[in-house]
């Protein structure tokens, strides 16, 4: 599940990823030995990394994007699912349904870990609670807005099944940030962690963000190549 709208026929070779600004020589000049990690140590004190609920949540977080990327690339290469289900659309809908179930289980496993592990008194504040609520509202708007703009097949890897969009989606929320589906989902998890005053929720959300970042780096160039190939085919016709 990811945002295919960032790469369409109009400019398939466009670089989606902004070049990081080189400030003061970049991160290579940062003296990490002088960083204050007191807050991080305080957060980690409340987390039991050996707890089975935490391990299950981490596995669920990593497995979901790994699964859909492997299966979608296999389908793009072999068209096995399209042949099995009789049409690319039906195959895409079936994979999308499985992805939804995986994401529901991921959310459930994260919620269980947050409930079973310790809360942090420092986060038990009204302002933190309302920040969490605001993040969940924002995240929901981004996720729902992305789905409405892309549709089911656009959201759930339709281009890997040969179901390509005709033009780039540039309206909200894609005019606000890249990959709003991913970052909206991350905002929801962060909001849930703040509302629950959960240190383990913060760590799990950070893992979600890292996994999504990796997924974007993997999916982006591959999606660009799919639309580039279509453009080349059209020029030859």
trRosetta pair geometry for C-beta under 8 A, 3 or more apart (Angstrom, degrees):
i j d omega theta_ij theta_ji phi_ij phi_ji
1 65 7.9 -97 41 -101 74 76
1 68 6.3 1 -10 132 64 174
1 96 7.7 96 -85 -131 97 76
1 99 5.3 145 -40 162 108 143
1 103 7.3 -8 15 -57 152 138
1 155 6.0 2 -147 159 88 83
1 156 5.6 -28 -98 -103 80 63
1 157 7.1 -84 -79 -29 36 90
1 181 6.6 -125 148 145 96 140
2 157 7.5 56 32 -71 82 77
2 179 6.6 -31 -164 -131 89 100
2 181 6.4 178 -139 72 34 130
2 182 6.4 13 -125 -51 81 111
2 215 6.5 -163 -78 139 137 115
2 216 7.0 172 -149 -95 136 66
2 219 5.2 73 68 119 163 168
3 6 5.6 73 116 -17 105 101
3 146 6.2 -83 -97 -155 105 125
3 150 7.0 -136 -133 -69 65 145
3 155 8.0 -17 -94 -121 49 59
3 174 7.2 160 -171 -102 136 105
3 178 7.3 -180 75 178 145 61
3 179 4.8 -165 22 -112 128 52
3 180 6.6 91 -76 32 146 65
3 181 5.2 168 -56 14 94 111
3 182 7.1 -98 -9 -7 104 95
4 7 6.8 -78 -175 53 59 81
4 8 7.8 87 141 -73 82 82
4 150 6.8 117 41 -140 91 125
4 154 5.6 -129 44 -166 118 74
4 157 7.8 139 -55 -110 123 31
4 158 7.2 -96 -3 51 160 86
4 159 5.2 152 -137 -12 147 131
4 165 6.4 146 110 2 119 125
4 223 5.7 -158 -131 -150 79 139
5 8 6.7 -13 -155 -42 47 114
5 149 6.8 -12 -59 126 159 118
5 150 6.0 -119 -40 -91 114 100
5 154 6.9 41 -54 178 91 123
5 165 6.8 -21 -99 62 69 167
5 168 6.1 104 -177 -162 75 61
5 169 3.5 -47 -147 41 138 107
5 170 7.8 -162 161 -54 117 42
5 174 5.4 -75 105 -102 135 154
6 16 5.1 56 155 -124 128 128
6 168 7.8 25 -154 -146 11 103
6 174 7.3 -160 -76 -150 69 115
6 178 5.7 50 -104 -144 136 94
6 179 7.0 -24 -40 -53 140 69
6 220 7.2 -42 91 -126 134 93
6 223 7.8 77 67 101 91 143
7 12 5.9 64 -177 -137 94 63
7 14 7.2 -169 -114 56 77 93
7 16 6.5 -66 -60 -62 98 125
7 168 7.7 -97 157 -107 6 103
7 220 7.0 131 -29 -159 136 67
7 223 5.0 131 58 118 136 106
7 224 4.7 -105 -153 -87 153 66
7 227 5.5 -175 139 20 96 145
8 11 7.6 46 69 40 65 58
8 12 7.1 -107 102 -81 20 75
8 165 5.8 -67 -116 89 116 106
8 166 7.8 33 -169 107 125 24
8 167 5.8 84 148 -175 150 25
8 168 3.7 -162 35 -71 132 73
8 169 7.6 123 -36 0 142 61
8 227 6.0 -154 -147 -138 25 153
9 12 6.4 -17 -127 -48 28 103
9 166 7.2 -38 12 -178 130 39
9 167 6.8 -65 43 -101 101 48
9 168 7.6 -139 41 -38 59 83
9 227 5.8 -139 -75 -174 53 109
9 230 6.7 -80 -95 96 101 117
9 231 5.6 150 -142 -79 84 101
10 167 6.4 56 -39 -148 112 75
10 168 5.0 -72 22 -9 127 119
11 14 4.2 48 131 -32 113 118
11 168 7.5 -8 30 -45 85 147
12 224 5.5 132 176 -162 82 71
12 227 4.2 -166 -113 104 123 107
12 228 4.4 179 127 -71 143 72
12 231 5.8 -144 2 -12 141 141
13 224 6.9 93 -104 -174 35 119
13 228 6.6 76 -65 -96 78 118
15 18 8.0 121 123 -83 106 29
15 19 8.0 21 133 -44 146 85
16 178 6.2 119 177 -137 100 144
16 220 5.3 -130 47 -155 144 129
16 224 7.7 -138 -19 -65 115 121
17 217 7.8 37 -76 -103 149 75
17 220 7.0 68 -39 154 106 171
20 26 7.7 82 116 -124 121 99
22 25 7.1 -6 173 -135 93 9
22 26 5.0 -41 -142 -60 79 92
23 26 7.0 112 49 -79 51 36
24 29 6.0 -124 132 74 89 140
25 28 6.3 -94 142 65 95 91
25 29 3.9 62 90 -18 127 139
26 29 6.6 110 68 8 56 92
27 30 5.2 -33 -161 2 58 122
31 34 4.7 41 108 12 109 112
31 35 7.9 -177 105 -32 62 76
32 35 5.3 -25 -161 -7 54 121
36 39 7.3 58 126 4 95 91
37 40 4.6 -51 -168 44 78 119
37 41 5.8 85 130 -28 87 96
38 41 5.8 -58 -152 35 30 110
38 42 6.4 31 151 -22 64 106
39 42 5.5 -53 -150 33 33 115
39 43 6.5 34 152 -20 65 102
40 43 5.7 -52 -151 33 34 111
40 44 6.3 29 154 -17 66 108
41 44 5.8 -57 -146 38 31 110
41 45 6.7 46 152 -35 63 98
42 45 5.9 -44 -159 14 32 117
42 46 7.9 21 151 -12 57 101
42 122 7.7 33 145 5 134 152
43 46 6.5 -69 -172 32 38 105
43 47 7.1 23 144 -18 70 115
43 120 7.2 -31 -119 -87 63 154
43 199 4.6 172 -163 -148 77 115
43 202 6.4 -72 -160 73 136 141
43 203 7.4 154 146 -53 119 99
44 47 5.6 -65 -151 34 45 113
44 199 7.6 -156 -66 164 21 132
44 203 7.9 93 -98 -76 69 133
46 117 7.0 105 149 156 83 104
46 118 4.5 -123 -164 81 93 118
46 119 7.7 -71 -170 104 139 10
46 120 5.4 -91 -50 -77 170 94
46 199 4.1 103 77 34 125 149
46 200 7.2 -122 114 -36 92 79
47 54 7.2 103 -174 -109 94 150
47 117 6.4 23 -124 -177 54 146
47 118 7.8 -121 -69 43 35 97
47 199 5.5 -119 -54 113 95 112
47 200 4.9 137 -116 -84 96 84
47 203 6.0 45 -108 -4 156 152
48 51 4.1 78 103 -30 110 111
48 54 6.6 -174 89 -11 70 142
48 117 6.0 -158 25 -119 95 109
48 200 7.9 -28 35 -83 63 132
49 54 6.0 -123 -139 114 35 153
50 54 7.7 61 57 55 14 126
50 55 7.7 2 -162 -42 29 116
51 54 4.5 84 71 5 94 106
51 55 7.1 -171 91 -7 49 86
51 113 7.2 131 104 -136 125 88
51 116 6.9 171 175 112 143 125
51 117 6.5 -170 35 -79 169 106
52 55 5.6 -57 -147 39 37 111
52 56 6.1 38 156 -21 70 106
53 56 5.8 -51 -144 36 30 112
53 57 6.4 33 155 -21 62 106
53 109 7.2 179 -167 -170 71 74
53 112 5.1 -132 -150 120 120 101
53 113 4.2 170 136 -92 102 70
53 116 5.0 108 27 43 164 146
53 117 7.3 -154 80 -34 126 97
54 57 5.8 -56 -151 35 30 112
54 58 6.5 29 154 -19 65 105
54 113 5.0 108 -84 -139 54 126
54 117 7.0 57 -62 -52 108 139
54 200 6.1 -101 -103 -158 109 130
54 204 7.7 -136 -143 -72 76 109
55 58 5.8 -54 -149 35 32 110
55 59 6.4 32 153 -18 65 106
56 59 5.7 -55 -149 37 32 112
56 60 6.3 32 153 -20 66 107
56 109 5.1 -131 121 -153 99 125
56 112 7.8 -15 80 77 128 130
56 113 7.5 -171 63 -61 90 110
57 60 5.7 -55 -147 37 31 112
57 61 6.3 34 154 -23 65 105
57 106 7.5 91 -152 -160 64 61
57 109 4.2 176 -94 134 67 102
57 110 4.8 109 -144 -84 122 56
57 112 7.3 -165 -66 62 109 91
57 113 4.5 -52 -28 -23 147 144
57 204 5.5 -38 140 -123 133 132
58 61 5.7 -52 -149 33 31 114
58 62 6.5 20 157 -10 65 108
58 204 7.2 -123 -77 -119 68 85
58 207 6.1 -75 -124 173 82 167
59 62 6.1 -63 -148 42 29 103
59 63 5.7 27 159 -25 67 116
60 63 5.9 -55 -133 35 26 111
60 64 6.6 35 168 -32 61 101
60 102 7.5 176 -163 -176 85 78
60 105 5.9 -138 -142 119 130 93
60 106 4.2 173 145 -107 112 69
60 109 4.5 131 11 42 156 153
60 110 7.5 -127 79 -39 130 81
61 64 6.9 -55 -159 16 21 108
61 106 5.9 112 -81 -150 51 115
61 110 7.4 80 -65 -69 106 111
61 204 6.8 -169 -58 -166 148 86
61 207 5.4 70 121 119 160 114
61 208 5.5 -106 -148 -84 122 70
61 211 5.7 173 151 -3 95 160
62 65 7.5 -77 -170 45 33 90
62 66 6.1 23 152 -15 70 125
62 207 7.7 -64 -56 166 85 113
62 211 5.8 -142 -102 -111 56 135
63 66 5.6 -73 -147 46 31 113
63 67 5.7 35 161 -28 73 109
63 102 7.2 -130 107 -161 98 122
64 67 6.0 -59 -151 31 22 110
64 68 6.8 4 163 -5 61 106
64 99 7.2 91 -166 -150 94 73
64 102 4.5 151 -115 141 93 122
64 103 6.1 90 -142 -76 147 64
64 106 5.5 -34 -41 -54 140 141
65 68 6.1 -59 -140 43 35 100
65 69 5.9 33 162 -19 69 111
65 211 5.9 158 27 158 137 105
65 212 7.1 176 -60 -95 154 50
65 214 7.8 131 109 84 147 95
65 215 4.3 -79 -172 -91 146 136
66 69 6.2 -63 -147 39 24 108
66 70 6.2 20 160 -16 63 112
67 70 6.2 -64 -148 38 24 105
67 71 6.1 12 163 -9 65 114
67 99 7.8 179 96 -101 112 75
67 102 6.5 -154 57 -113 147 165
68 71 5.9 -56 -137 44 31 106
68 72 5.7 30 164 -20 67 114
68 95 7.1 115 -131 170 88 108
68 99 5.2 43 -85 -101 131 116
68 102 7.8 -159 -42 54 104 154
68 156 8.0 -105 -151 -158 135 76
68 157 6.4 -166 173 -37 108 145
69 72 6.0 -56 -137 40 24 107
69 73 6.2 20 164 -15 62 110
69 215 6.7 -146 -57 -136 133 90
69 218 6.2 20 -144 116 149 136
69 219 6.7 -114 -111 -75 109 95
70 73 6.2 -61 -148 39 24 106
70 74 6.3 25 154 -20 62 110
71 74 5.6 -57 -149 37 30 114
71 75 6.3 31 153 -19 65 106
71 81 7.7 60 174 -47 97 141
71 95 6.3 177 124 -134 134 123
72 75 5.6 -52 -148 36 32 113
72 76 6.4 35 152 -21 65 104
72 95 7.1 121 -79 169 82 156
72 157 4.4 -96 -117 -171 139 148
72 160 4.0 40 -180 118 97 175
72 161 7.9 -80 -145 -41 82 77
73 76 5.5 -49 -145 35 35 113
73 77 6.3 29 156 -16 65 108
73 160 6.9 -83 -73 -142 35 129
73 222 7.1 -62 -99 -162 105 154
74 77 5.9 -61 -149 40 28 107
74 78 6.0 -18 169 20 67 115
74 80 6.9 -34 142 28 96 122
75 78 6.7 -78 -128 56 22 80
75 79 6.6 61 -175 -100 62 27
75 80 6.4 -109 -111 44 60 77
75 81 4.7 -30 -113 21 114 117
75 82 6.9 109 -166 -19 101 90
75 91 7.0 159 -142 146 137 134
75 95 7.6 -67 -39 -61 157 155
75 160 5.6 80 81 140 110 106
75 161 6.1 -27 140 -88 131 72
76 79 7.9 19 -151 -62 12 62
76 160 4.3 -85 -60 -162 107 79
76 161 7.5 -93 -81 -63 68 31
76 226 7.3 -85 -144 -97 137 119
79 82 4.7 -49 -170 44 81 120
79 83 5.8 85 130 -25 87 99
79 88 7.9 -58 -143 -89 92 95
79 162 7.8 17 -106 -21 106 127
80 83 5.9 -61 -151 39 30 109
80 84 6.1 29 154 -22 67 110
81 84 5.5 -54 -142 37 33 113
81 85 6.1 9 166 1 69 110
81 91 3.9 123 137 -160 100 129
81 94 7.4 -157 -173 68 118 122
81 95 6.8 21 -173 -48 162 118
81 161 7.4 -72 83 -110 116 104
82 85 6.6 -66 -139 50 23 93
82 86 7.9 -99 171 70 52 15
82 87 6.6 -58 -159 147 78 16
82 88 4.4 -9 -117 -84 118 64
82 91 4.8 -99 -83 2 49 154
82 161 6.1 142 -71 -155 113 92
82 162 7.5 21 -83 21 156 120
83 86 7.7 35 -175 -73 24 27
84 91 6.9 101 62 -101 89 113
85 90 4.3 -159 149 103 124 110
85 91 4.2 173 36 -70 138 78
85 94 6.2 -159 -93 0 150 142
86 90 6.2 15 64 47 85 146
87 90 4.6 85 64 10 96 102
87 91 6.8 -164 89 -6 49 88
88 91 5.7 -61 -148 41 32 112
88 92 6.1 33 156 -22 68 108
88 158 7.9 89 148 -158 108 74
88 161 4.1 141 -169 160 103 107
88 162 5.2 -93 -119 55 162 102
88 163 5.7 174 128 -43 125 99
89 92 5.7 -56 -148 35 29 111
89 93 6.4 28 154 -19 64 105
89 153 6.7 -60 -129 -84 75 136
89 161 7.6 146 -68 130 31 143
89 163 6.5 100 -85 -80 71 141
90 93 5.7 -53 -148 35 32 111
90 94 6.4 33 153 -20 65 105
91 94 5.8 -55 -150 35 31 111
91 95 6.5 27 154 -14 65 105
91 161 6.0 169 84 -127 111 132
92 95 5.9 -55 -147 40 31 107
92 96 6.1 35 153 -22 65 108
92 152 7.7 124 127 126 108 95
92 153 5.1 40 134 -122 150 90
92 156 6.2 133 174 101 88 103
92 157 6.8 -161 -140 84 95 78
92 158 5.1 45 -149 -105 152 71
92 161 4.6 -104 -67 1 109 163
92 163 6.2 -43 -43 12 162 142
93 96 5.5 -53 -145 37 31 115
93 97 6.4 36 154 -23 64 102
93 152 6.7 27 -105 141 80 136
93 153 7.7 -50 -63 -78 70 83
93 156 7.8 97 -105 82 32 143
94 97 5.8 -50 -151 30 31 112
94 98 6.8 30 151 -16 62 103
95 98 5.6 -54 -153 36 36 112
95 99 6.3 39 149 -21 68 104
95 156 6.4 162 98 158 90 115
95 157 6.7 -61 111 62 135 125
96 99 5.5 -52 -147 35 34 114
96 100 6.4 38 152 -22 65 101
96 152 6.0 70 176 177 172 96
96 153 7.7 -101 -51 -95 143 44
96 155 7.3 80 -131 89 122 94
96 156 3.2 49 -102 156 103 172
96 157 7.6 -168 -75 35 83 89
97 100 5.7 -49 -151 32 33 114
97 101 6.7 33 151 -17 63 103
98 101 5.7 -54 -152 36 34 112
98 102 6.4 36 150 -19 66 104
99 102 5.6 -53 -149 36 33 113
99 103 6.3 32 153 -18 66 106
99 156 5.8 177 41 -134 146 110
100 103 5.8 -57 -148 38 31 110
100 104 6.4 34 152 -21 65 104
101 104 5.6 -51 -147 34 32 113
101 105 6.4 30 154 -16 64 104
102 105 5.8 -55 -150 38 32 109
102 106 6.3 37 150 -23 65 104
103 106 5.4 -46 -145 32 35 116
103 107 6.5 36 155 -17 64 102
103 185 8.0 -81 -154 -138 124 138
104 107 5.9 -54 -151 37 31 109
104 108 6.3 32 150 -19 64 107
105 108 5.4 -53 -145 38 34 114
105 109 6.2 34 156 -20 68 105
106 109 5.9 -56 -146 36 28 108
106 110 6.4 26 155 -16 63 107
107 110 5.8 -57 -149 38 30 110
107 111 6.3 32 153 -20 65 108
107 189 7.8 -133 -117 -91 80 94
108 111 5.7 -57 -148 36 30 112
108 112 6.4 32 154 -21 65 104
109 112 5.7 -49 -147 33 33 113
109 113 6.5 33 154 -18 63 104
110 113 5.8 -54 -150 36 33 111
110 114 6.4 32 152 -18 65 106
110 189 6.5 -44 153 -136 162 110
110 192 7.6 83 123 99 119 143
110 201 7.0 87 172 -122 99 76
110 204 5.2 156 -134 147 104 152
111 114 5.7 -55 -148 37 32 111
111 115 6.3 30 154 -20 65 108
111 192 7.3 -73 -94 170 83 141
112 115 5.8 -59 -148 37 30 110
112 116 6.2 17 160 -13 67 112
113 116 6.2 -62 -141 41 27 103
113 117 6.0 5 169 -3 66 116
113 200 5.5 -125 145 132 103 134
113 201 7.6 155 98 -74 98 63
113 204 6.5 124 85 -58 143 148
114 117 6.6 -67 -136 44 22 95
114 192 7.2 -129 -40 138 173 102
114 193 6.6 -138 -112 -109 133 66
114 196 5.0 52 164 116 128 158
114 198 4.1 -14 -147 -136 98 165
114 200 6.0 -166 -97 79 55 102
114 201 4.5 38 -103 -66 117 106
114 204 7.6 -99 -59 24 93 143
115 196 7.6 -84 -76 -155 57 140
117 198 6.9 91 79 -153 100 97
117 199 7.5 -100 126 62 122 85
117 200 4.4 60 73 -7 153 146
118 199 7.1 2 85 30 86 113
118 200 7.9 113 49 -16 62 108
119 123 7.2 -125 179 65 84 110
119 124 6.7 69 149 -63 122 107
119 196 7.0 -125 -110 154 103 71
119 197 4.4 48 -164 101 104 108
119 198 6.2 -59 -111 -85 67 56
119 199 7.9 143 -151 -3 27 83
120 123 4.6 66 80 11 100 108
120 124 7.3 -165 96 -22 52 84
120 197 5.5 -147 51 167 69 89
120 198 7.4 144 5 -117 93 10
120 199 4.9 93 -40 -44 126 102
121 124 5.3 -48 -153 17 42 119
121 197 7.7 48 -86 177 14 137
122 125 7.6 -28 162 -21 41 112
123 128 5.1 -157 -163 151 67 164
123 194 6.6 -139 -167 -146 118 57
123 197 3.8 158 98 -138 109 79
123 198 7.6 -102 90 7 157 29
123 199 7.7 -175 -8 -58 143 71
124 128 7.6 -17 -23 57 3 135
124 197 4.9 16 -70 -107 67 157
125 128 4.4 88 64 8 91 106
125 129 6.9 -154 93 -10 47 86
126 129 5.5 -55 -151 33 33 115
126 130 6.5 24 157 -13 67 106
127 130 6.0 -56 -147 39 33 105
127 131 6.4 38 152 -22 65 104
128 131 5.6 -52 -148 34 32 114
128 132 6.5 36 151 -21 63 104
128 194 5.3 -145 169 -173 86 99
128 197 7.1 77 114 -93 138 81
129 132 5.7 -58 -158 34 31 113
129 133 6.6 31 148 -19 66 103
129 194 7.0 176 -102 137 27 90
129 195 5.7 70 -142 -122 68 61
130 133 5.3 -44 -145 34 40 115
130 134 6.3 44 153 -21 66 102
131 134 5.7 -53 -149 36 32 113
131 135 6.4 34 151 -20 64 105
131 191 7.7 -150 124 -121 60 75
131 194 5.7 -84 89 159 95 157
132 135 5.7 -54 -148 35 31 112
132 136 6.5 29 155 -17 64 105
132 190 7.6 -147 -125 126 73 64
132 191 4.3 121 -171 -164 63 63
132 192 6.9 147 -171 -48 113 11
132 193 7.3 -151 -121 68 118 49
132 194 3.2 -164 -77 86 108 107
132 195 3.8 -169 126 -47 149 75
132 196 7.9 170 -156 5 161 56
133 136 5.8 -58 -151 36 31 109
133 137 6.5 31 152 -18 65 105
133 191 6.6 134 -62 -167 11 116
133 195 6.6 95 -56 -85 67 115
134 137 5.7 -54 -149 36 32 111
134 138 6.3 31 153 -17 66 107
134 191 7.3 -157 66 -116 46 120
135 138 5.7 -54 -145 40 31 111
135 139 6.0 32 156 -20 66 108
135 187 4.8 -149 -178 179 88 88
135 188 7.2 179 133 -87 87 24
135 190 5.4 -89 162 90 153 98
135 191 3.3 -170 85 -73 104 103
135 194 6.8 95 27 27 138 136
136 139 5.6 -50 -140 38 30 112
136 140 6.2 33 158 -21 63 106
136 187 7.2 -179 -84 132 29 85
136 188 5.4 69 -126 -129 68 64
136 191 3.6 -158 -46 115 80 155
136 192 6.6 95 -85 -52 118 68
136 195 7.4 0 -28 -29 135 134
137 140 5.9 -56 -149 36 27 110
137 141 6.5 29 153 -20 63 106
137 191 7.9 161 6 -126 56 163
138 141 5.8 -56 -151 34 31 112
138 142 6.5 27 154 -16 65 107
138 184 7.3 -143 129 -130 68 78
138 187 5.4 -79 92 153 102 152
138 191 7.9 160 42 -57 91 137
139 142 5.8 -57 -149 37 32 110
139 143 6.2 26 157 -15 68 109
139 183 7.9 -133 -120 128 81 55
139 184 4.4 130 -159 -176 59 64
139 185 6.5 128 -171 -74 113 12
139 186 7.3 -152 -120 67 121 44
139 187 3.4 -169 -75 86 104 101
139 188 3.6 -161 122 -50 153 74
139 189 7.9 166 -137 5 166 54
139 190 7.9 158 -58 41 140 90
139 191 6.3 -139 4 2 132 131
140 143 5.9 -56 -141 40 30 107
140 144 5.9 20 164 -9 67 113
140 184 7.1 171 -34 178 10 112
140 188 6.6 95 -54 -90 68 112
141 144 6.3 -60 -137 45 23 102
141 145 5.7 24 162 -20 62 117
141 173 7.2 124 130 -71 85 134
141 184 7.2 -140 70 -133 54 125
142 145 5.8 -57 -137 40 22 111
142 146 6.2 25 160 -21 60 108
142 173 5.0 178 -130 159 68 178
142 176 7.9 -111 -110 75 100 136
142 180 4.2 -138 -169 174 101 101
142 181 7.1 -168 140 -82 90 27
142 183 6.5 -70 152 86 158 81
142 184 2.8 -163 88 -84 115 123
142 187 6.9 88 28 33 138 136
143 146 5.9 -56 -150 33 25 111
143 147 6.5 22 154 -17 62 107
143 180 7.5 -152 -69 134 36 85
143 181 5.8 79 -123 -136 63 60
143 184 4.0 -164 -44 115 75 135
143 185 5.9 94 -87 -60 122 71
143 188 7.2 -3 -23 -34 139 132
144 147 5.7 -55 -148 36 33 111
144 148 6.3 31 156 -19 66 107
145 148 5.9 -56 -147 36 30 109
145 149 6.4 24 157 -15 64 109
145 172 6.0 -63 -175 134 139 85
145 173 4.4 94 103 -19 137 106
145 180 6.7 -40 81 124 108 146
145 184 7.9 173 40 -80 95 158
146 149 6.0 -63 -150 39 29 107
146 150 6.0 4 163 -1 68 116
146 155 6.9 108 131 -106 94 105
146 173 6.0 -55 -60 45 78 113
146 174 7.5 107 -110 -56 79 86
146 180 4.8 -174 -66 85 119 103
146 181 4.1 -146 114 -66 164 86
146 184 6.7 -158 -4 12 127 144
147 150 6.3 -68 -136 49 25 96
147 151 7.6 102 176 -73 56 5
147 152 7.8 28 -165 -83 91 47
147 155 5.3 8 -118 -75 70 149
147 181 7.3 103 -52 -106 72 111
148 151 7.9 25 -170 -66 21 45
149 154 7.7 -100 109 103 64 148
149 169 5.0 109 160 -167 119 144
149 171 6.5 -169 -118 71 128 96
149 172 7.9 -165 -63 92 137 47
149 173 7.6 -144 -7 24 143 67
149 174 6.7 -151 125 -15 166 114
150 154 3.1 -148 176 107 86 122
150 155 4.7 124 98 -56 130 73
150 165 7.7 -78 -143 -76 73 142
150 169 6.6 -96 -79 -16 70 164
150 181 7.9 -31 7 -54 147 133
151 154 4.6 85 55 15 82 109
151 155 6.7 -154 88 -8 38 91
151 158 8.0 4 94 -18 102 153
152 155 6.0 -65 -151 37 25 107
152 156 6.1 -20 170 19 66 113
152 158 7.8 101 107 -56 61 123
153 156 6.5 -71 -128 58 27 82
153 158 3.1 70 165 -84 88 140
153 161 7.4 -94 -156 53 108 128
153 163 4.7 -56 167 115 139 147
154 158 5.6 -42 -69 25 31 130
154 159 8.0 48 -127 -32 53 90
154 165 5.8 52 -109 -65 113 122
154 169 7.9 80 179 -25 149 142
155 158 7.9 59 40 -12 40 103
155 181 6.7 151 -140 -106 95 155
157 160 4.6 -18 171 21 97 120
157 161 7.0 94 124 -13 81 95
158 161 5.6 -65 -158 42 45 108
158 163 3.7 -68 173 79 103 115
158 164 7.5 -176 119 -70 96 27
158 165 7.9 92 85 -42 124 82
159 162 7.5 66 -167 -70 36 8
159 163 6.5 -100 -76 71 33 59
159 164 5.2 63 -119 -99 85 69
159 165 7.3 -54 -74 0 106 81
159 223 6.2 71 89 -136 151 89
159 226 5.2 108 157 122 115 155
159 227 7.4 -38 -155 -56 139 86
160 226 7.3 -95 -86 -94 48 154
164 226 7.2 -170 -98 141 115 110
164 227 6.8 142 -148 -99 128 79
164 230 5.9 67 -103 -75 178 164
165 168 7.8 106 112 -86 124 28
165 169 7.2 -48 166 -30 157 97
169 174 5.2 114 115 10 91 160
170 174 5.8 -117 -136 98 23 117
170 175 5.8 61 164 -71 67 94
171 174 6.5 59 65 45 34 98
171 175 6.1 -33 -153 -16 21 117
172 175 5.7 -57 -74 37 52 101
172 176 6.3 46 -130 -21 76 108
173 176 4.9 -50 -169 31 72 120
173 177 7.0 -18 155 41 96 77
173 180 4.0 110 105 -120 125 172
173 184 7.5 83 90 -58 167 127
174 177 8.0 -99 -142 67 30 38
174 178 7.7 39 -150 -110 70 38
174 180 6.4 -116 -78 -4 52 122
176 180 6.7 66 67 -87 105 126
177 180 5.7 119 73 -80 91 83
177 183 6.3 -48 113 51 139 154
178 216 7.9 92 132 -154 114 138
179 182 4.4 -13 160 30 111 116
179 183 5.9 102 106 -11 88 97
179 212 7.6 146 153 166 140 112
179 216 5.7 -47 -76 -108 160 127
180 183 6.0 -65 -136 51 35 98
180 184 5.3 42 163 -28 72 111
181 184 6.0 -54 -140 35 20 112
181 185 6.6 22 157 -18 57 107
182 185 5.9 -61 -157 34 28 110
182 186 6.5 25 150 -17 64 107
182 212 4.3 141 -171 -166 120 130
182 215 7.3 -177 -114 77 138 122
182 216 6.6 -94 5 -63 173 112
183 186 5.3 -46 -145 36 41 115
183 187 6.3 47 153 -23 66 100
183 212 7.5 160 -68 134 54 153
184 187 5.6 -50 -149 33 33 113
184 188 6.7 39 150 -23 62 100
185 188 5.6 -50 -155 28 34 115
185 189 6.8 29 152 -14 65 102
185 208 7.3 -130 121 169 99 130
185 212 7.5 164 72 -87 116 145
186 189 5.9 -56 -153 37 35 108
186 190 6.3 33 152 -17 68 106
186 205 6.5 105 -164 -168 75 89
186 208 5.5 171 -111 115 83 116
186 209 5.1 78 -137 -84 138 82
186 212 6.3 -101 -58 14 121 157
187 190 5.6 -54 -144 39 33 111
187 191 6.1 36 155 -21 66 106
188 191 5.7 -56 -149 37 28 112
188 192 6.4 30 153 -20 64 106
189 192 5.6 -51 -147 35 33 113
189 193 6.5 35 153 -20 64 103
189 201 7.2 -167 170 -175 80 89
189 204 6.9 -116 175 109 127 95
189 205 4.4 169 119 -107 110 94
189 208 5.5 78 52 27 165 164
190 193 5.7 -53 -150 34 33 112
190 194 6.5 30 153 -16 65 105
190 201 8.0 133 -127 144 32 98
190 202 7.4 53 -131 -117 73 61
190 205 4.7 111 -78 -162 69 155
191 194 5.8 -56 -148 37 33 109
191 195 6.2 32 155 -18 67 107
192 195 5.8 -53 -144 37 30 111
192 196 6.2 13 160 -3 64 113
192 198 7.9 -18 127 35 73 130
192 201 6.3 -136 105 -161 83 136
193 196 6.1 -68 -145 50 26 100
193 198 4.8 -108 -150 66 69 98
193 200 8.0 -148 -132 82 108 47
193 201 2.7 177 -116 126 95 119
193 202 5.0 149 161 -58 148 56
193 204 7.3 176 -82 55 127 97
193 205 5.4 -94 -16 -25 145 132
194 197 7.3 26 -174 -75 33 41
194 201 7.8 -133 -25 106 38 134
196 201 5.9 114 68 -29 120 157
198 201 3.4 73 95 -1 118 116
198 202 6.9 177 102 -14 68 75
199 202 5.6 -47 -156 27 39 113
199 203 6.8 35 150 -14 67 102
200 203 5.6 -51 -151 38 40 112
200 204 6.2 40 151 -18 69 106
201 204 5.7 -54 -142 40 31 110
201 205 6.2 35 156 -22 64 106
202 205 5.7 -54 -148 35 29 113
202 206 6.6 32 151 -21 62 103
203 206 5.6 -52 -153 32 33 113
203 207 6.7 34 149 -19 64 102
204 207 5.5 -50 -152 33 37 113
204 208 6.5 44 147 -22 65 100
205 208 5.4 -47 -151 31 37 117
205 209 6.5 38 151 -20 66 102
206 209 5.7 -51 -150 34 34 113
206 210 6.5 33 152 -18 65 104
207 210 5.7 -54 -148 37 33 110
207 211 6.2 32 155 -18 67 107
208 211 5.9 -59 -147 39 28 109
208 212 6.2 26 156 -17 65 109
209 212 5.8 -56 -146 38 28 110
209 213 6.3 33 153 -24 63 106
210 213 5.6 -53 -149 32 31 114
210 214 6.6 30 153 -16 64 103
211 214 5.8 -54 -152 36 32 111
211 215 6.3 34 150 -21 65 107
212 215 5.4 -53 -146 37 34 115
212 216 6.3 39 154 -23 66 102
213 216 5.8 -50 -150 31 30 112
213 217 6.7 29 152 -16 62 106
214 217 5.8 -58 -153 37 33 111
214 218 6.4 26 153 -15 67 109
215 218 5.8 -60 -148 40 31 108
215 219 5.8 18 162 -11 70 115
216 219 6.1 -59 -131 44 25 102
216 220 5.7 36 168 -36 64 110
217 220 6.3 -40 -132 21 20 115
217 221 7.9 10 173 -3 49 102
218 221 7.7 -79 -174 37 23 94
218 222 6.9 5 152 -5 61 121
219 222 5.8 -75 -153 45 35 109
219 223 5.8 32 159 -21 76 111
220 223 6.0 -63 -149 36 24 107
220 224 6.4 26 155 -20 63 107
221 224 5.4 -51 -148 34 35 117
221 225 6.4 37 154 -23 66 103
222 225 5.7 -52 -153 32 33 113
222 226 6.8 38 148 -23 63 100
223 226 5.6 -47 -152 28 37 115
223 227 6.7 25 156 -8 66 104
224 227 6.3 -66 -154 43 30 101
224 228 6.0 33 151 -23 67 112
225 228 5.4 -54 -141 38 31 115
225 229 6.3 36 157 -23 65 103
226 229 6.0 -56 -155 32 27 110
226 230 6.8 25 149 -16 61 104
227 230 5.5 -48 -149 34 39 113
227 231 6.4 43 151 -21 66 102
228 231 5.6 -52 -150 34 33 113
228 232 6.5 32 152 -18 65 105
229 232 5.7 -54 -148 37 33 112
229 233 6.4 35 153 -21 65 104
230 233 5.6 -53 -148 34 33 112
230 234 6.4 32 155 -19 65 105
231 234 5.8 -55 -150 35 30 111
231 235 6.6 32 153 -20 63 105
232 235 5.7 -53 -150 33 33 112
232 236 6.7 28 154 -16 64 107
233 236 5.9 -63 -154 37 33 108
233 237 6.7 39 150 -33 66 103
234 237 5.7 -47 -151 18 37 116
